[in-house]
């Protein structure tokens, strides 16, 4: 295999790993807990910025004119830990703003407004995170110590991302298959019924919000340390709809369905449209990926709203009680009495 082919394959695979983690986090919020988080790109961006400022030197160290807070020059894995924590913290703030009093469409609108405010705030503050220019020259983790070629390092980074994907899958599966996951589904299906059973639905939603935000922050940290740069243009609100499309097409509340959705949407369609010939006015082909994604999403909402791999309905056997055991023994006892009479 040529060096160019290896570089392309590893790049696509790393981007896919980042999207797997991000989509599983959003599915925990939306597909399992029923949270309409249209600001999901914000915790991912927070994780990316946190990983960047923890990995970079102070701004005065560089001659590129960047200005930003922080600059701690910490090595692996501390920037990724900081990214995960930052994603969880910003998700907690979003939850306090948009979840405590709002549900459904109002919650979705509040989340979308928060995403717009966050993007505009970062872009308007050049001394906070370098404004519209964003962060650049992000060092790659362990690249100097690894001492390999560019393609060799990408294979190593792919293995690192694969390890985080496996860890994220285990965490998400354990949550969704646990009693807490069943409570989240009950809250999603009927919040009033879950509260009538004595469940604290507000706390459950907040936990799902924070855990999903940690997934988003980790994905942002992995992405920024791979591409080496991050700016407000990288986390506009349409990116959240890309994740939503992957979940809807794959299947909400289903980890395997989300896996399929990522392969079809952020990887399949986005990459396929890059090879289309230039048609129409300049730049038309470059935006066809969003056109195709929108059409595919509408098509699935019409004909298969539950996705390719719908959520599997679990049936739990009722525990045997003393009354049921006594009821089962009644025919035997009656039969014995009839035998004695005969």
C-alpha positions in Angstrom: 0.0 0.0 0.0 1.4 3.4 -0.9 2.2 6.1 1.6 -0.5 8.3 0.3 -3.1 5.6 0.6 -2.1 4.8 4.2 -2.2 8.5 5.0 -5.8 8.8 3.6 -7.1 5.6 5.3 -5.7 6.5 8.7 -7.0 10.1 8.5 -10.5 8.8 7.6 -10.4 6.2 10.4 -9.3 8.7 13.0 -12.1 11.1 12.1 -14.5 8.2 12.3 -13.3 7.3 15.8 -13.8 10.9 16.9 -17.3 10.8 15.5 -18.1 7.5 17.1 -17.4 9.0 20.6 -19.2 12.2 19.9 -22.4 10.5 18.5 -22.6 8.0 21.4 -22.5 10.9 23.8 -25.3 12.7 22.0 -27.3 9.5 21.7 -27.0 9.1 25.5 -28.6 12.6 25.8 -31.1 12.5 23.0 -31.8 8.8 22.2 -31.8 7.5 25.8 -32.7 10.5 28.1 -34.8 12.5 25.6 -32.8 15.7 25.9 -33.0 17.9 22.8 -29.4 19.2 22.9 -29.0 21.4 19.9 -25.9 22.9 21.5 -23.9 19.6 21.5 -21.1 21.1 19.5 -20.4 23.5 22.3 -19.0 20.9 24.8 -17.0 19.4 21.9 -15.6 22.8 21.2 -14.9 23.4 24.9 -13.0 20.1 25.0 -11.0 21.1 21.9 -10.1 24.5 23.4 -9.2 23.0 26.8 -6.9 20.4 25.2 -5.3 23.1 23.1 -4.5 25.5 25.9 -3.3 22.7 28.1 -1.0 21.4 25.4 0.3 24.8 24.1 3.0 27.0 25.5 2.0 30.4 26.8 1.0 32.8 24.0 4.2 34.8 24.5 6.3 31.8 23.6 5.2 32.0 19.9 5.9 34.6 17.3 2.6 34.1 15.4 0.7 36.8 17.4 -1.8 34.4 19.0 -3.5 35.6 22.2 -5.3 33.2 24.5 -5.6 32.3 28.2 -3.7 29.4 29.6 -0.8 27.8 27.8 0.4 25.1 30.3 2.5 23.0 28.0 1.4 19.7 29.6 2.0 16.3 28.1 -0.2 13.4 27.3 -2.7 12.5 28.6 -3.4 15.6 30.7 -4.8 17.7 27.8 -7.3 14.9 27.0 -8.3 14.7 30.7 -8.8 18.5 30.7 -10.9 18.2 27.5 -13.2 15.6 29.0 -13.7 17.6 32.2 -14.3 20.8 30.2 -17.0 19.1 28.1 -18.7 17.9 31.3 -18.6 21.3 33.0 -19.9 23.3 30.1 -22.7 20.7 29.6 -23.6 21.2 33.3 -23.9 24.9 32.7 -26.0 24.3 29.6 -28.2 22.0 31.6 -28.8 24.6 34.3 -29.7 27.2 31.6 -31.9 25.2 29.3 -33.2 22.1 31.1 -34.5 23.0 34.5 -37.6 24.8 33.3 -37.9 23.8 29.6 -38.9 20.7 27.8 -39.4 19.7 24.2 -39.3 22.4 21.5 -38.6 25.2 24.0 -35.6 23.2 25.3 -34.3 22.7 21.8 -34.6 26.4 21.0 -32.8 27.4 24.2 -30.0 25.0 23.4 -29.7 26.4 19.9 -29.6 30.0 21.3 -26.8 28.9 23.7 -24.8 27.5 20.8 -25.1 30.8 18.9 -24.2 32.9 22.0 -21.1 30.7 22.7 -19.8 30.9 19.2 -20.3 34.7 18.9 -18.7 35.3 22.3 -15.5 33.3 21.5 -15.3 35.0 18.1 -15.7 38.5 19.6 -13.0 38.0 22.3 -9.6 38.0 20.6 -7.7 37.8 24.0 -9.7 34.8 25.3 -9.1 32.1 22.7 -7.7 34.2 19.8 -11.1 35.2 18.4 -12.0 34.2 14.9 -8.4 33.1 14.1 -8.6 30.4 16.7 -5.8 28.2 18.1 -3.1 26.7 16.0 0.3 24.9 16.3 -1.3 22.4 18.7 1.4 19.8 19.5 0.6 16.2 18.7 0.8 13.9 21.8 4.0 12.0 22.1 5.1 12.8 18.6 8.6 13.8 19.6 9.0 10.7 21.8 7.5 8.4 19.2 10.1 9.4 16.6 8.4 7.8 13.6 7.4 9.0 10.2 4.2 10.9 9.6 2.3 7.8 8.4 3.7 5.7 11.2 2.6 8.3 13.8 -0.9 8.3 12.2 -1.2 4.6 12.6 -0.2 5.0 16.3 -2.7 7.8 16.8 -5.4 5.6 15.2 -4.6 2.9 17.7 -4.9 5.5 20.5 -8.3 6.7 19.2 -9.4 3.1 18.8 -8.6 2.5 22.5 -10.7 5.5 23.5 -13.5 4.3 21.2 -13.5 0.9 23.0 -13.5 2.6 26.4 -16.4 4.9 25.4 -18.4 2.0 24.1 -18.0 0.1 27.3 -19.0 3.1 29.4 -22.0 3.9 27.2 -23.2 0.2 27.1 -22.9 -0.1 30.9 -24.9 3.0 31.4 -27.7 2.2 28.9 -28.0 -1.4 30.1 -28.0 -0.6 33.8 -31.0 0.3 36.0 -30.0 3.9 35.6 -30.3 3.5 31.9 -33.8 2.1 32.3 -34.7 5.0 34.4 -33.5 7.4 31.7 -35.6 5.6 29.1 -38.6 5.8 31.5 -38.0 9.5 31.9 -37.8 10.0 28.2 -41.0 8.1 27.5 -43.1 9.6 30.4 -41.4 12.0 32.8 -44.6 12.3 34.9 -44.9 8.5 35.3 -41.2 8.2 36.3 -41.7 10.9 38.9 -44.9 9.2 40.2 -42.7 6.2 40.9 -40.4 8.4 43.1 -37.6 8.9 40.6 -35.7 12.2 40.4 -36.0 12.8 36.7 -34.2 16.2 36.8 -31.1 14.8 38.4 -31.2 11.8 36.0 -31.3 14.1 33.0 -28.5 16.3 34.4 -26.3 13.2 34.8 -27.0 12.1 31.3 -26.2 15.7 30.1 -22.9 15.8 31.9 -21.8 12.3 30.9 -22.7 13.0 27.2 -20.8 16.3 27.5 -17.7 14.4 28.7 -17.9 12.2 25.6 -18.1 15.4 23.4 -15.2 17.0 25.2 -13.0 13.9 24.7 -13.9 13.8 21.0 -13.0 17.4 20.7 -9.6 16.9 22.5 -8.7 14.0 20.2 -9.7 16.0 17.1 -7.7 19.1 17.9 -4.6 17.2 18.8 -4.9 15.4 15.5 -5.6 18.4 13.2 -3.5 20.9 15.2 -5.9 23.8 15.0 -9.4 24.9 16.1 -11.4 28.1 15.4 -15.1 29.2 15.7 -15.7 28.2 12.1 -15.0 24.6 13.2 -18.0 24.4 15.6 -20.9 26.2 14.0 -24.4 24.9 15.0 -24.9 22.9 11.7 -22.3 20.4 13.0 -24.7 19.4 15.7 -27.3 18.5 13.1 -24.7 16.3 11.4 -24.5 14.2 14.6 -28.3 14.2 14.9 -28.6 12.9 11.3 -26.2 10.0 12.1 -28.3 9.1 15.1 -31.7 9.3 13.3 -30.5 7.3 10.3 -28.6 4.7 12.4 -31.3 4.4 15.2 -31.8 6.3 18.4 -31.0 4.5 21.6 -28.9 1.9 19.8 -25.1 2.0 20.0 -24.7 -0.2 17.0 -27.2 1.9 15.1 -25.2 5.0 15.9 -22.1 3.2 14.6 -23.8 2.6 11.3 -25.0 6.2 11.1 -21.5 7.5 11.5 -20.2 5.3 8.7 -23.0 6.4 6.4 -23.2 10.2 7.2 -20.1 12.0 8.5 -17.8 9.5 6.7 -19.7 8.0 3.7 -21.7 11.0 2.4 -19.2 13.7 3.3 -16.3 11.8 1.7 -18.3 10.7 -1.4 -19.3 14.3 -2.3 -15.6 15.3 -2.3 -15.2 13.2 -5.5 -18.1 14.8 -7.4 -17.1 16.8 -10.5 -17.3 20.5 -10.4 -20.8 21.6 -11.6 -22.6 24.9 -11.8 -21.1 28.0 -10.2 -17.8 27.7 -8.3 -18.4 26.4 -4.8 -21.7 24.6 -5.5 -20.1 21.1 -5.3 -18.5 22.0 -2.0 -21.9 22.5 -0.3 -23.6 19.5 -1.9 -22.7 17.3 1.1 -25.1 19.4 3.3 -27.8 19.2 0.6 -27.4 15.4 0.4 -27.4 15.0 4.2 -30.5 17.1 4.5 -32.4 15.1 1.9 -31.3 11.8 3.4 -32.5 12.9 6.8 -35.9 14.0 5.4 -36.2 10.7 3.6 -35.6 8.7 6.8 -38.0 10.8 8.8 -40.7 10.0 6.3 -40.2 6.3 5.6 -38.1 5.0 8.5 -38.1 7.3 11.5 -36.7 4.7 13.8 -33.6 4.3 11.8 -31.8 1.3 10.3 -31.3 -0.3 13.7 -34.2 0.7 15.9 -33.9 0.6 19.7 -34.4 -2.9 21.0 -37.3 -3.1 23.4 -36.2 -5.0 26.5 -38.5 -7.3 28.4 -37.7 -8.0 32.0 -39.3 -11.1 33.8 -41.4 -10.3 36.8 -39.9 -11.6 40.0 -41.7 -14.6 41.5 -43.7 -13.7 44.7 -45.2 -15.8 47.4 -48.7 -15.3 46.0 -47.7 -16.5 42.6 -46.0 -19.5 44.0 -49.1 -20.4 46.1 -51.3 -19.9 43.0 -49.1 -22.3 41.1 -49.4 -25.0 43.8 -53.2 -24.8 44.0 -54.0 -27.1 41.0 -51.6 -29.7 42.5 -53.3 -29.5 45.9 -56.8 -29.7 44.4 -55.8 -32.8 42.4 -54.5 -34.5 45.5 -57.8 -33.9 47.3 -59.8 -35.3 44.4 -57.6 -38.4 44.5 -58.2 -38.9 48.3 -62.0 -38.6 47.8 -61.9 -41.2 45.0 
